[in-house]
């Protein structure tokens, strides 16, 4: 399993530990990923996604999973999140009609 957020695409980054003597050694910065069950109001079900805590704050700010995932770009979503986005969009279209 890759260390990548399923909603935002945030992944690991590379940098340096810098000592007082300015010695640089490589290190990696990992995103704070947690497996969270998010509820979809339109689909009436909850889905487990591995997301960063930054993405969880964004989901809360946007009013839940449905508005956030409909607004996000397809290029940053994981295949599982893309399937969920299509299902939510289909349900929203049928509900609006």
N, CA and C of each residue as an Amber inpcrd file, in Angstrom:
protein
   291
   0.8380000  -1.1720000   0.0000000   0.0000000   0.0000000   0.0000000
   0.8920000   1.2460000   0.0000000   0.6330000   2.1310000  -0.9440000
   1.4620000   3.3230000  -1.0410000   1.0740000   4.3280000   0.0310000
   2.0130000   5.1600000   0.3820000   1.7520000   6.2050000   1.3790000
   1.2550000   7.4510000   0.6560000   0.0170000   7.3910000   0.2020000
  -0.5740000   8.4830000  -0.5490000  -2.0240000   8.6500000  -0.1130000
  -2.4180000   9.8980000   0.0870000  -3.7880000  10.2050000   0.4780000
  -4.7220000   9.9020000  -0.6960000  -5.8440000   9.2390000  -0.4170000
  -6.7650000   8.8580000  -1.4840000  -7.6130000  10.0150000  -1.9870000
  -7.7200000  11.0880000  -1.2180000  -8.5460000  12.2200000  -1.6350000
  -7.7480000  13.3950000  -2.1900000  -6.5620000  13.6370000  -1.6490000
  -5.7860000  14.8050000  -2.0880000  -4.5430000  14.4370000  -2.8820000
  -4.1140000  13.1830000  -2.8350000  -2.9140000  12.7700000  -3.5530000
  -1.6280000  13.1330000  -2.8370000  -1.7220000  13.6310000  -1.6170000
  -0.5350000  14.0210000  -0.8540000   0.3030000  12.7860000  -0.5610000
   1.6070000  12.8540000  -0.8280000   2.4990000  11.7140000  -0.6260000
   3.7380000  12.0890000   0.1500000   4.7250000  11.2000000   0.1240000
   5.9630000  11.4580000   0.8580000   6.8010000  12.5010000   0.1370000
   7.5760000  13.2520000   0.9160000   8.4970000  14.2370000   0.3760000
   9.8800000  13.9520000   0.9220000  10.9000000  14.4640000   0.2350000
  12.2860000  14.2290000   0.6260000  12.9140000  15.5420000   1.0430000
  13.7370000  15.4860000   2.0780000  14.4390000  16.6780000   2.5360000
  15.7010000  16.2980000   3.2720000  16.2030000  17.2060000   4.0920000
  17.4340000  16.9790000   4.8410000  17.2210000  17.2320000   6.3240000
  17.9250000  16.4490000   7.1500000  18.1430000  16.8290000   8.5320000
  19.3730000  17.7110000   8.5100000  19.3170000  18.8810000   9.0950000
  20.4620000  19.7830000   9.0990000  20.9320000  19.9500000  10.5380000
  22.1800000  19.5660000  10.7940000  22.7220000  19.6540000  12.1410000
  23.2060000  21.0750000  12.4290000  23.6250000  21.2800000  13.6700000
  24.1610000  22.5810000  14.0760000  25.4150000  22.9210000  13.2690000
  26.1680000  21.8740000  12.8900000  27.3850000  22.0700000  12.0880000
  27.0750000  22.1330000  10.5890000  25.7940000  22.2110000  10.2470000
  25.3180000  22.2950000   8.8620000  25.5920000  21.0330000   8.0600000
  25.6910000  19.8760000   8.7360000  25.7900000  18.6010000   8.0360000
  24.3910000  18.2110000   7.6000000  24.2730000  17.7600000   6.3550000
  22.9560000  17.4150000   5.8190000  22.8680000  15.9090000   5.5830000
  21.8500000  15.2970000   6.1330000  21.5790000  13.8890000   5.8790000
  20.1570000  13.7680000   5.3680000  19.9650000  12.8520000   4.4260000
  18.6530000  12.6870000   3.8050000  17.6430000  12.1660000   4.8110000
  16.3970000  12.6080000   4.6300000  15.2820000  12.1030000   5.4150000
  14.0250000  12.2080000   4.5770000  12.9670000  11.5270000   5.0240000
  11.7010000  11.6170000   4.3120000  10.6320000  12.1470000   5.2510000
   9.7160000  12.9060000   4.6790000   8.5690000  13.4480000   5.4020000
   7.3480000  12.6780000   4.9300000   6.6950000  11.9900000   5.8620000
   5.5180000  11.1950000   5.5200000   4.2480000  11.9390000   5.9070000
   3.2050000  11.8430000   5.0860000   1.9330000  12.4740000   5.4650000
   1.2860000  11.7010000   6.6160000   0.4770000  12.3810000   7.3790000
  -0.2260000  11.7690000   8.5070000  -1.4720000  11.0610000   7.9840000
  -1.3040000   9.8160000   7.5500000  -2.4080000   9.0490000   6.9680000
  -3.0980000   8.2070000   8.0290000  -4.4110000   8.2130000   7.9830000
  -5.2270000   7.3970000   8.8700000  -6.3500000   6.7720000   8.0410000
  -6.7690000   5.5820000   8.4220000  -7.9110000   4.9490000   7.7760000
  -9.1720000   5.4310000   8.4860000 -10.0100000   6.1370000   7.7360000
 -11.1940000   6.7810000   8.3020000 -12.4280000   6.3130000   7.5220000
 -13.5030000   6.0660000   8.2280000 -14.7820000   5.7610000   7.5850000
 -15.5560000   7.0650000   7.4240000 -15.7750000   7.4750000   6.1750000
 -16.5100000   8.7070000   5.8880000 -17.8960000   8.3450000   5.3580000
 -18.8970000   9.0660000   5.8310000 -20.2800000   8.7830000   5.4480000
 -20.6870000   9.6300000   4.2550000 -21.2930000   8.9830000   3.2640000
 -21.8510000   9.6770000   2.1180000 -23.3450000   9.8500000   2.3610000
 -23.8070000  11.0980000   2.3540000 -25.2210000  11.3630000   2.6170000
 -26.0990000  10.9280000   1.4470000 -25.6090000  11.1330000   0.2200000
 -26.4000000  10.7640000  -0.9590000 -26.5360000   9.2570000  -1.1130000
 -25.4410000   8.5340000  -0.8850000 -25.4710000   7.0860000  -1.0590000
 -25.9920000   6.3710000   0.1810000 -25.9940000   7.0610000   1.3200000
 -26.5050000   6.4610000   2.5460000 -25.6410000   5.3510000   3.0840000
 -24.3350000   5.4630000   2.8830000 -23.4010000   4.4270000   3.3160000
 -22.1140000   5.0820000   3.7610000 -21.2890000   4.3580000   4.5170000
 -19.9750000   4.8860000   4.8870000 -18.8990000   4.0790000   4.1600000
 -17.8000000   4.7570000   3.8560000 -16.7100000   4.1630000   3.0750000
 -15.3930000   4.4070000   3.7770000 -14.5680000   3.3570000   3.8740000
 -13.2640000   3.4810000   4.5000000 -12.2590000   3.9750000   3.4670000
 -11.5900000   5.0710000   3.7990000 -10.5690000   5.6440000   2.9310000
  -9.3300000   5.9310000   3.7550000  -8.1630000   5.8180000   3.1350000
  -6.9000000   6.1500000   3.8010000  -6.5510000   7.5770000   3.4010000
  -6.8030000   8.5120000   4.2950000  -6.6350000   9.9240000   3.9640000
  -5.7360000  10.6100000   4.9830000  -5.1820000  11.7440000   4.5630000
  -4.3820000  12.5600000   5.4770000  -5.3210000  13.3510000   6.3780000
  -4.8010000  13.7520000   7.5180000  -5.6220000  14.5230000   8.4420000
  -5.9100000  15.9100000   7.8780000  -5.0250000  16.4110000   7.0210000
  -5.2680000  17.6730000   6.3310000  -6.4940000  17.5300000   5.4140000
  -6.6270000  16.3890000   4.7420000  -7.7770000  16.1450000   3.8730000
  -9.0530000  16.0260000   4.7000000  -8.9590000  15.4430000   5.8930000
 -10.1340000  15.3200000   6.7570000 -10.6450000  16.7010000   7.1620000
  -9.7430000  17.6200000   7.4570000 -10.1390000  18.9900000   7.7860000
 -10.8040000  19.6510000   6.5770000 -10.2780000  19.3770000   5.3870000
 -10.8640000  19.9460000   4.1690000 -12.2550000  19.3840000   3.9050000
 -12.4370000  18.0950000   4.1640000 -13.7520000  17.4690000   3.9940000
 -14.7550000  18.1150000   4.9470000 -14.3570000  18.3120000   6.2040000
 -15.2470000  18.9550000   7.1770000 -15.5730000  20.3850000   6.7670000
 -14.5880000  21.1040000   6.2670000 -14.7840000  22.5030000   5.8810000
 -15.7380000  22.6200000   4.6950000 -15.7040000  21.6380000   3.7800000
 -16.5520000  21.6890000   2.5940000 -17.9400000  21.1110000   2.8070000
 -18.2330000  20.6690000   4.0140000 -19.5900000  20.2130000   4.2970000
 -19.8070000  18.7290000   4.1200000 -18.7770000  17.9240000   4.1760000
 -18.9310000  16.4760000   4.0990000 -18.2300000  15.8760000   2.8890000
 -18.3330000  14.5630000   2.7960000 -17.6390000  13.8280000   1.7370000
 -18.1930000  14.1440000   0.3500000 -19.5170000  14.2010000   0.2180000
 -20.1350000  14.3860000  -1.0950000 -19.7190000  15.6910000  -1.7800000
 -19.8480000  16.8460000  -1.1280000 -19.4280000  18.0860000  -1.8040000
 -17.9300000  18.1320000  -2.0780000 -17.1330000  17.5890000  -1.1410000
 -15.6790000  17.6240000  -1.3250000 -15.2480000  16.7910000  -2.5170000
 -15.7750000  15.5830000  -2.6050000 -15.3200000  14.6690000  -3.6680000
 -15.8460000  15.1110000  -5.0370000 -17.0270000  15.7350000  -5.0860000
 -17.5390000  16.2380000  -6.3570000 -16.7360000  17.4310000  -6.8560000
 -16.1800000  18.2110000  -5.9260000 -15.4140000  19.3980000  -6.2830000
 -13.9570000  19.0770000  -6.6520000 -13.4260000  17.9480000  -6.1660000
 -12.0040000  17.6340000  -6.3620000 -11.7290000  17.1430000  -7.7800000
 -10.4750000  17.3160000  -8.2190000 -10.0510000  16.9190000  -9.5620000
  -9.8560000  15.4100000  -9.6340000 -10.1530000  14.8430000 -10.7870000
 -10.0020000  13.4020000 -10.9750000  -8.5410000  12.9640000 -10.9150000
  -7.6140000  13.8510000 -11.2600000  -6.1970000  13.4850000 -11.3290000
  -5.5920000  13.1990000  -9.9570000  -6.1470000  13.7610000  -8.8870000
  -5.5750000  13.5400000  -7.5550000  -6.2620000  12.4110000  -6.7950000
  -7.4230000  11.9730000  -7.2490000  -8.1680000  10.9330000  -6.5520000
  -7.6170000   9.5490000  -6.8720000  -7.7050000   8.6460000  -5.9050000
  -7.3130000   7.2510000  -6.1120000  -8.4050000   6.5570000  -6.9280000
  -8.1230000   5.3780000  -7.4840000  -9.1630000   4.6550000  -8.2370000
 -10.4160000   4.3630000  -7.4030000 -10.2330000   4.0460000  -6.1250000
 -11.3670000   3.7830000  -5.2380000 -12.2000000   5.0580000  -5.0530000
 -11.5310000   6.1870000  -4.8740000 -12.2310000   7.4590000  -4.6980000
 -12.9090000   7.8870000  -5.9960000 -12.3170000   7.5660000  -7.1460000
 -12.9390000   7.8910000  -8.4370000 -14.2440000   7.1180000  -8.6330000
 -14.2480000   5.8430000  -8.2570000 -15.4800000   5.0470000  -8.3410000
 -16.5560000   5.6440000  -7.4310000 -16.1360000   6.0730000  -6.2560000
 -17.0610000   6.6930000  -5.3140000 -17.5940000   8.0100000  -5.8630000
 -16.7350000   8.7960000  -6.5050000 -17.1510000  10.0710000  -7.0920000
 -18.1870000   9.8550000  -8.1890000 -17.9620000   8.8560000  -9.0340000
 -18.9040000   8.5670000 -10.1190000 -20.2640000   8.1320000  -9.5630000
 -20.2340000   7.3140000  -8.5020000 -21.4880000   6.8550000  -7.8900000
 -22.2410000   8.0290000  -7.2640000 -21.5190000   8.9260000  -6.6130000
 -22.1530000  10.0930000  -5.9890000 -22.7140000  11.0180000  -7.0520000
 -21.9650000  11.2380000  -8.1290000 -22.4320000  12.1170000  -9.2140000
 -23.6770000  11.5340000  -9.8790000 -23.6870000  10.2180000 -10.0800000
 -24.8340000   9.5610000 -10.6980000 -26.0670000   9.6950000  -9.8210000
 -25.8960000   9.5020000  -8.5130000 -27.0120000   9.6090000  -7.5700000
 -27.5140000  11.0480000  -7.4920000 -26.5760000  12.0180000  -7.5240000
 -26.9680000  13.4330000  -7.4530000 -27.7310000  13.8360000  -8.7220000
 -27.3120000  13.3030000  -9.8760000 -27.9950000  13.6180000 -11.1300000
 -29.4030000  13.0220000 -11.1560000 -29.5510000  11.8020000 -10.6570000
 -30.8800000  11.1660000 -10.6500000 -31.7980000  11.8320000  -9.6170000
 -31.2130000  12.3260000  -8.5340000 -32.0130000  12.9900000  -7.5060000
 -32.4850000  14.3780000  -7.9780000 -31.6380000  15.0460000  -8.7680000
 -31.9740000  16.3830000  -9.2780000 -33.0330000  16.3090000 -10.3770000
 -33.0380000  15.2100000 -11.1270000 -33.9820000  15.0990000 -12.2550000
 -35.3790000  14.7340000 -11.8400000
